[in-house]
């Protein structure tokens, strides 16, 4: 084999492609709605504050989805928790912050 093998590449392989999306609304038309279900409280939970802290740490610090957070807690720590419970804990923790940020 010859060591002077040249690779021929087309210039079209290196051209960037862009997607242009035109939105037909104004930012002022976007309305922020707070969650309607205000009945969620931490008093009704079956898990202790340590598990709730783990849920919030994994979902916020590591930016995991609710299903991935439940999977990590189940597989690593052996905590039987559903993704809906994870979502409820996050909503309970975030709901007071949403209320304070509304005008």
Long-range contacts (C-beta under 8 A, 24 or more apart in sequence): 32-102, 34-95, 34-98, 34-99, 34-102, 35-91, 35-95, 35-98, 37-91, 38-95, 40-88, 40-91, 40-92, 40-95, 41-92, 42-89, 42-92, 45-85, 45-89, 47-79, 47-81, 47-85, 51-79, 51-81, 52-89, 52-93, 54-79, 55-81, 55-85, 55-86, 55-89, 55-90, 56-89, 56-90, 56-93, 59-86, 59-90, 66-90
